[in-house]
Amino acid sequence: MKHKSFRKQPMSQAMIFIVMFGVVSLFSDMTHESVNSIRGVFLSLIGASAATIGFISGFGELVGYGMRYVFGRITDKNKHYWPMVIVGYTLELVAVPALALVGEHGWIAACILLVIQKMGKAIKKPAKDTVMSFAAFQVGPGKSFAIQEFLDQIGAFLGPVLLYVIMLFKTQGSTFERYAFCFGMLVIPALITFGLLLLTKSKFPNPEKFEPTPKEFIPFKMQKKFIFYMIGISLFAFGFIDYALVVMHLSRQSLFSAEVLPLIYAGAMIIDAIAALFFGWLFDKKGTLALVLSTALTVPFPFLIFGFHSTFPVLIGIAMWGVGMGAQESILKAAVATIVPKQSRATGYGIFECSFGLFWFLGSWLLGALYDCNLTWMMVVSIIAQLGAIPLYVFSHRERQK
């Protein structure tokens, strides 16, 4: 009985930590996902071309993911998990409300702020995912990261809804002025995020204690299961069209009003949240085969969004986009937690996400350029790249089975 009582307390504490950090992510996502819901339209309003929007979206992801290798190595070396998390959140959440200060032709300043936001994300993510993986050791990796992604996407839903409500009341001024006012209001969820982050740190100053440290150091190795998985998810990243390009297309096609665009993104985030829970649960049972199913479900979304000038197929395509994002976000982190040893896990996350970010950048840049030149080829490249990821997921699963 004593042994069972001893095991119950760490389990409950691990779950409390996961939920508290998930609520931090909820308010953080309210802040920066609000920007994502109108980023493409906003950049277009202040002078950016489709190729520029594709480039900066991809470059932001390249910085946000590529620099994670550097900060992952730093985190593994110094083990200062909380300082890295706090510095990263600070940069990320200050950059977003600052978008309210750019002028009507300030697309360069806006692009710089968006890159700074991604740099903040690069600093915090290896440390954040690593401490989450420590708690996931007791709760289950798929379940743990699915809960976090679910709460993330609730915030990603509430943020665009908040923008919609603000714009309902802020009826005066141009579309640019209304969007700038919305960015300024995002300082409120940003401050809430900081407060909750410091509260979580005070309650769990040493989250690494959730997972026992092996007596011997186990170095990180590029095993076949990791390599196949990394290449597969990188192909997925290359072909998965950034939402900035999607929302810019919707605006140009005049299928929806400016006020409704944040709500459409909010709907995609709710689907993302539900998909994260389902595919996180499926990962704990079937491993990376869960990605085979999610990719098969989402492959047609470019054709539905960009191939039709009708609201119904476009909305179905956006729903598929949400499923793809939810599955990728929950399984990506869970898979790395099961492959990479504790002492070098931040490095593992950094290497993996560096590759992911590089291919997201290259894909976003190419797909943005193709949008300006040939819409059909853009859809073909996107679909082929996503389909190419499926056999690599299967190979990775087979290696894990061995």
KOLDRENLO-419044 format. One record per residue (C-alpha): x, y, z. Coordinates in Angstrom, 3 decimals. Each point is the difference from the previous one (the first is absolute). Layout:
BEGIN
PT         x         y         z
PT         X         Y         Z
...
END
This chain:
BEGIN
PT         x         y         z
PT     0.000     0.000     0.000
PT     2.862     2.385     0.781
PT     1.499    -0.645    -3.410
PT    -3.309     0.833    -1.750
PT    -0.378     3.182     2.050
PT     3.544     1.033    -0.931
PT    -0.732    -0.463    -3.720
PT    -3.315     1.854     0.124
PT     1.417     3.345     1.156
PT     2.630     0.446    -2.788
PT    -2.606    -0.992    -2.587
PT    -2.507     2.578     1.207
PT     2.688     2.670     0.247
PT     1.184    -0.791    -3.522
PT    -3.516     0.442    -1.332
PT    -0.423     3.281     1.906
PT     3.241     1.242    -1.546
PT    -1.140    -1.004    -3.520
PT    -3.351     1.750     0.439
PT     1.521     3.150     1.533
PT     2.551     0.279    -2.792
PT    -2.818    -0.676    -2.455
PT    -1.949     2.965     1.392
PT     3.121     2.159    -0.406
PT     0.095    -1.126    -3.630
PT    -3.726     0.763    -0.317
PT     0.477     3.696     0.769
PT     3.245     0.126    -1.969
PT    -1.805    -1.377    -3.044
PT    -2.812     2.524     0.512
PT     2.688     2.610    -0.588
PT     2.050    -1.274    -2.926
PT    -2.573    -2.161    -1.803
PT    -2.242     3.068    -0.220
PT     2.704     1.496    -2.189
PT     0.171    -3.135    -2.149
PT    -3.720     0.268    -0.751
PT     0.482     3.336    -1.804
PT     3.773     0.104    -0.613
PT    -0.241    -0.559    -3.753
PT    -2.720     2.618    -0.452
PT     1.820     2.501     2.238
PT     3.303    -0.369    -1.859
PT    -1.829     0.335    -3.305
PT    -1.714     3.193     1.216
PT     3.315     1.632     0.870
PT     1.696    -0.812    -3.315
PT     1.331    -3.584     0.033
PT    -0.382    -2.219    -3.087
PT    -1.096    -3.664     0.074
PT     3.613    -1.102    -0.557
PT     1.114     2.234     2.889
PT    -2.714    -1.391     2.266
PT     0.997    -3.550    -0.908
PT     3.671     0.825     0.526
PT    -0.407     1.709     3.368
PT    -2.390    -2.705     1.233
PT     2.512    -2.663    -0.955
PT     3.001     1.998     1.236
PT    -1.732     0.566     3.320
PT    -0.518    -3.733     0.333
PT     3.627    -0.590    -1.043
PT     1.177     2.276     2.822
PT    -2.592    -1.394     2.410
PT     0.943    -3.593    -0.710
PT     3.572     0.241    -1.298
PT     1.376     1.816     3.033
PT    -1.515    -2.604     2.302
PT     3.017    -2.215    -0.640
PT     2.295     2.699     1.399
PT    -2.194     0.721     3.009
PT    -0.646    -3.707     0.518
PT     3.748    -0.613     0.297
PT     0.317     2.951     2.385
PT    -2.878    -1.318     2.124
PT     1.454    -3.524     0.187
PT     3.355     1.455     1.030
PT    -1.136     2.401     2.722
PT    -3.281    -1.730     1.082
PT    -1.498     3.484     0.640
PT    -3.440    -0.943    -1.251
PT    -2.077     2.752     1.609
PT     2.243     2.962    -0.958
PT    -0.068    -1.120    -3.640
PT    -3.788    -0.336     0.092
PT    -0.510     3.435     1.588
PT     2.370     1.837    -2.379
PT    -1.663    -1.629    -2.991
PT    -3.510     0.868     1.134
PT     1.081     3.594     0.659
PT     1.249     0.547    -3.552
PT    -2.965    -1.772    -1.551
PT    -2.696     1.838     1.914
PT     1.539     3.482    -0.209
PT     0.381    -0.182    -3.804
PT    -3.690    -0.684    -0.667
PT    -1.632     3.117     1.570
PT     2.825     2.073    -1.514
PT    -1.548    -0.635    -3.444
PT    -2.497     2.710     0.956
PT     2.824     2.535    -0.363
PT     0.959    -0.657    -3.653
PT    -1.233     2.530    -2.557
PT    -2.261    -0.475    -3.014
PT     3.040    -0.746    -2.179
PT     1.996    -1.708     2.723
PT     0.091    -3.527    -1.393
PT     3.772    -0.239     0.581
PT    -0.382     0.900     3.698
PT    -2.894    -2.438     0.307
PT     2.094    -2.774    -1.571
PT     2.858     0.698     2.447
PT    -2.391    -0.225     2.974
PT    -1.428    -3.274    -1.303
PT     3.531    -1.433    -0.241
PT     0.776     1.199     3.561
PT    -3.135    -1.775     1.177
PT     1.251    -3.219    -1.622
PT     3.433     0.468     1.574
PT    -1.668     0.115     3.405
PT    -1.750    -3.226    -0.853
PT     3.348    -1.547    -1.014
PT     1.515     0.873     3.383
PT    -2.854    -1.377     2.101
PT    -1.111    -3.096    -1.919
PT     2.853    -2.497     0.586
PT    -0.068     0.747     3.738
PT    -3.803     0.023     0.170
PT    -0.441    -3.253    -1.956
PT     2.737    -1.634     2.069
PT    -1.582     0.814     3.378
PT    -3.349    -1.123    -1.407
PT     1.591    -3.287    -1.048
PT     1.193    -0.537     3.597
PT    -3.599     0.156     1.242
PT    -1.119    -2.051    -3.022
PT     2.222    -2.814     1.281
PT    -2.640    -0.612     2.691
PT    -3.168     0.838    -1.934
PT     0.780    -1.307    -3.509
PT     1.603     1.998    -2.855
PT    -2.915    -0.039    -2.445
PT    -2.539     0.882     2.677
PT     2.186     2.699     1.587
PT     0.844     1.893    -3.163
PT    -3.565    -0.437    -1.266
PT    -1.337     1.707     3.144
PT     2.483     2.830    -0.465
PT    -0.878     0.373    -3.691
PT    -3.719    -0.094     0.829
PT     0.389     2.896     2.443
PT     2.297     1.773    -2.488
PT    -2.683    -0.124    -2.631
PT    -2.760     1.107     2.346
PT     2.101     3.149     0.355
PT     0.516     0.082    -3.756
PT    -3.805    -0.119    -0.335
PT    -0.711     2.662     2.633
PT     2.599     2.431    -1.390
PT    -1.564     0.461    -3.456
PT    -3.471     0.109     1.618
PT     1.314     2.823     2.206
PT     1.148     1.835    -3.135
PT    -3.431    -0.502    -1.559
PT    -1.724     1.461     3.078
PT     2.409     2.958     0.113
PT    -0.634     0.767    -3.677
PT    -3.756    -0.139     0.565
PT     0.345     2.910     2.413
PT     2.902     1.719    -1.776
PT    -1.949     0.981    -3.116
PT     1.675     3.326    -0.704
PT     3.162     0.350    -2.049
PT     1.553    -1.968    -2.853
PT     0.574    -3.754     0.089
PT     3.668     0.691     0.789
PT    -0.909     2.221     2.973
PT    -2.425    -2.585     1.355
PT     2.596    -2.763    -0.291
PT     2.644     2.183     1.694
PT    -2.409     0.681     2.872
PT    -0.576    -3.761     0.363
PT     3.744    -0.633     0.268
PT     0.234     2.590     2.775
PT    -2.771    -1.737     1.965
PT     1.988    -3.255    -0.053
PT     2.189     1.392     2.778
PT    -2.717    -1.241     2.415
PT     0.348    -3.771    -0.656
PT     3.781     0.536    -0.236
PT     0.128     1.321     3.577
PT    -2.226    -2.840     1.235
PT     2.418    -2.463    -1.610
PT     2.966     1.456     1.899
PT    -1.868    -0.169     3.307
PT    -1.024    -3.644    -0.473
PT     3.498    -0.938    -1.165
PT     1.569     1.380     3.186
PT    -2.653    -1.792     2.087
PT     0.795    -3.329    -1.693
PT     3.729     0.548     0.574
PT    -0.557     0.730     3.700
PT    -2.015    -3.202     0.472
PT     2.312    -2.231    -2.077
PT     3.538     1.440     0.223
PT     1.617    -3.365    -0.918
PT    -2.210    -1.849    -2.537
PT     2.939    -2.209    -1.036
PT    -0.670    -2.037     3.161
PT    -3.118    -1.513    -1.623
PT     2.208    -2.338    -2.050
PT     2.853    -2.023     1.549
PT     3.441     0.754    -1.409
PT     1.853    -3.095    -1.285
PT     3.105    -0.856     2.014
PT     2.083    -0.043    -3.170
PT     0.018     2.745    -2.637
PT    -1.774    -1.152    -3.156
PT     1.152     2.094    -2.998
PT    -2.383     1.051    -2.746
PT     0.319    -2.142    -3.141
PT    -1.541     0.502    -3.436
PT    -1.791    -3.346    -0.121
PT    -1.878    -1.147    -3.110
PT    -3.400     0.442     1.653
PT     0.907     3.611     0.800
PT     1.415     0.713    -3.472
PT    -3.003    -1.444    -1.855
PT    -2.361     1.924     2.249
PT     1.972     3.234    -0.378
PT     0.032    -0.227    -3.808
PT    -3.704    -0.869    -0.091
PT    -1.105     2.891     2.187
PT     2.319     2.345    -1.944
PT    -1.715    -0.971    -3.270
PT    -3.315     0.673     1.716
PT     1.282     3.433     1.083
PT     1.183     0.755    -3.546
PT    -3.400    -0.726    -1.505
PT    -2.256     1.365     2.733
PT    -1.165     3.459    -1.083
PT     0.407     2.735     2.622
PT    -3.264     1.544     1.170
PT     1.267     3.483    -0.887
PT    -0.235    -0.998    -3.675
PT    -3.423    -1.573     0.567
PT    -1.497     3.096     1.644
PT     1.530     2.286    -2.627
PT    -1.660    -2.140    -2.700
PT    -3.364     0.162     1.787
PT     0.305     3.781     0.202
PT     0.875     0.373    -3.678
PT    -2.856    -2.265    -1.048
PT    -2.423     2.103     2.103
PT    -1.752    -3.164     1.204
PT    -0.161     1.324     3.582
PT    -0.024     3.447     1.594
PT     2.993     1.328     1.961
PT    -1.885    -0.454     3.299
PT    -0.770    -3.675    -0.701
PT     3.563    -1.050    -0.885
PT     1.134    -0.297     3.673
PT    -3.056    -2.192     0.717
PT     0.911    -2.383    -2.811
PT     3.469    -0.398     1.491
PT    -1.569    -0.485     3.436
PT    -2.086    -2.845    -1.411
PT     3.138    -1.604    -1.442
PT     1.622     0.223     3.438
PT    -2.920    -1.804     1.674
PT     0.362    -2.817    -2.547
PT     3.754     0.079     0.673
PT    -0.668    -0.419     3.746
PT    -2.353    -2.961    -0.444
PT     2.356    -1.635    -2.512
PT     2.915     0.418     2.435
PT    -1.857    -1.907     2.729
PT    -1.026    -2.801    -2.342
PT     3.344    -0.461    -1.741
PT     1.935     0.359     3.279
PT    -2.079    -2.860     1.410
PT     0.505    -1.964    -3.226
PT     3.773     0.554     0.152
PT     0.201    -1.681     3.426
PT    -1.688    -3.046    -1.551
PT     1.314    -0.103    -3.593
PT     3.120     2.176    -0.008
PT     0.904     1.934    -3.154
PT    -2.669    -1.851    -1.989
PT    -2.326     2.656     1.425
PT     1.712     2.474    -2.354
PT    -0.769    -2.223    -2.985
PT    -3.710     0.330     0.738
PT     0.110     3.746     0.674
PT     2.002     0.720    -3.166
PT    -2.348    -2.085    -2.125
PT    -2.930     2.010     1.385
PT     1.566     3.402    -0.651
PT     1.778    -0.410    -3.378
PT    -2.892     1.435    -2.109
PT    -0.224     3.315     1.871
PT     2.037     2.102    -2.520
PT    -2.302    -1.063    -2.840
PT    -3.134     0.848     1.995
PT     1.234     3.388     1.221
PT     1.737     1.263    -3.138
PT    -1.834    -1.937    -2.721
PT    -3.537     1.215     0.736
PT    -1.652     3.404     0.119
PT    -2.760    -1.178     2.322
PT    -0.345     0.213     3.784
PT    -0.916    -3.635     0.769
PT     3.054    -1.795    -1.517
PT     2.259     2.752     1.342
PT    -1.313    -0.510     3.547
PT     0.427    -3.780    -0.331
PT     3.578     0.582    -1.130
PT     0.700     2.265     2.977
PT    -1.431    -2.672     2.319
PT     2.444    -2.517    -1.535
PT     2.804     2.518     0.516
PT    -0.954     0.140     3.699
PT     0.105    -3.811     0.290
PT     3.503    -0.042    -1.506
PT     1.277     2.661     2.394
PT    -1.486    -1.704     3.064
PT     1.442    -3.408    -0.831
PT     3.414     1.397    -0.840
PT     0.285     2.150     3.139
PT    -0.932    -2.742     2.468
PT     1.811    -2.951    -1.601
PT     3.166     1.897    -0.949
PT     0.923     0.718     3.617
PT    -1.198    -3.335     1.364
PT     2.082    -1.991    -2.498
PT     3.224     1.808     0.879
PT    -0.654    -0.586     3.723
PT    -0.140    -3.778    -0.612
PT     3.127    -0.121    -2.176
PT     2.532     2.355     1.642
PT     1.595    -0.651     3.447
PT    -0.731     2.451     2.832
PT     3.477     1.545     0.278
PT     0.101     1.085    -3.670
PT    -3.704     0.447    -0.724
PT     0.146     3.769    -0.519
PT     2.684    -0.603    -2.642
PT    -2.203    -2.645    -1.604
PT    -2.900     2.423    -0.141
PT     2.315     2.649    -1.424
PT     1.383    -2.226    -2.784
PT    -3.417    -1.261    -0.966
PT    -1.692     3.388    -0.016
PT     2.917     1.629    -1.824
PT    -0.641    -2.347    -2.928
PT    -3.747     0.600     0.271
PT     0.465     3.773    -0.069
PT     2.432    -0.070    -2.928
PT    -2.447    -1.936    -2.161
PT    -2.954     2.120     1.169
PT     1.960     3.077    -1.114
PT     0.953    -1.433    -3.387
PT    -3.516    -1.286    -0.604
PT    -1.698     3.245     1.040
PT     2.320     2.055    -2.188
PT    -0.478    -2.256    -3.034
PT    -3.757    -0.352     0.456
PT    -0.375     3.767     0.467
PT     1.937     0.624    -3.235
PT    -2.057    -2.645    -1.834
PT    -3.195     1.678     1.202
PT     1.012     3.110    -1.948
PT     1.036    -2.006    -3.071
PT    -2.050    -3.187    -0.305
PT    -2.679    -0.991     2.505
PT    -0.345    -3.530    -1.402
PT     3.674    -0.765     0.497
PT    -0.175     1.340     3.535
PT    -2.764    -2.501     0.828
PT     1.844    -2.885    -1.741
PT     3.299     0.639     1.850
PT    -1.814     0.245     3.340
PT    -1.918    -3.253    -0.473
PT     2.991    -2.007    -1.336
PT     2.233     1.075     2.908
PT    -2.614    -1.043     2.580
PT    -0.570    -3.353    -1.708
PT     3.765    -0.585    -0.058
PT     0.079     0.153     3.807
PT    -2.296    -3.015     0.463
PT     2.450    -2.829    -0.917
PT     2.641     1.559     2.258
PT    -2.410    -0.086     2.949
PT    -0.519    -3.699    -0.753
PT     3.767    -0.655    -0.133
PT     0.460     1.811     3.319
PT    -2.778    -2.060     1.574
PT     1.605    -3.239    -1.167
PT     3.350     1.005     1.479
PT    -1.685     0.821     3.306
PT    -1.667    -3.448    -0.042
PT     3.407    -1.644    -0.369
END
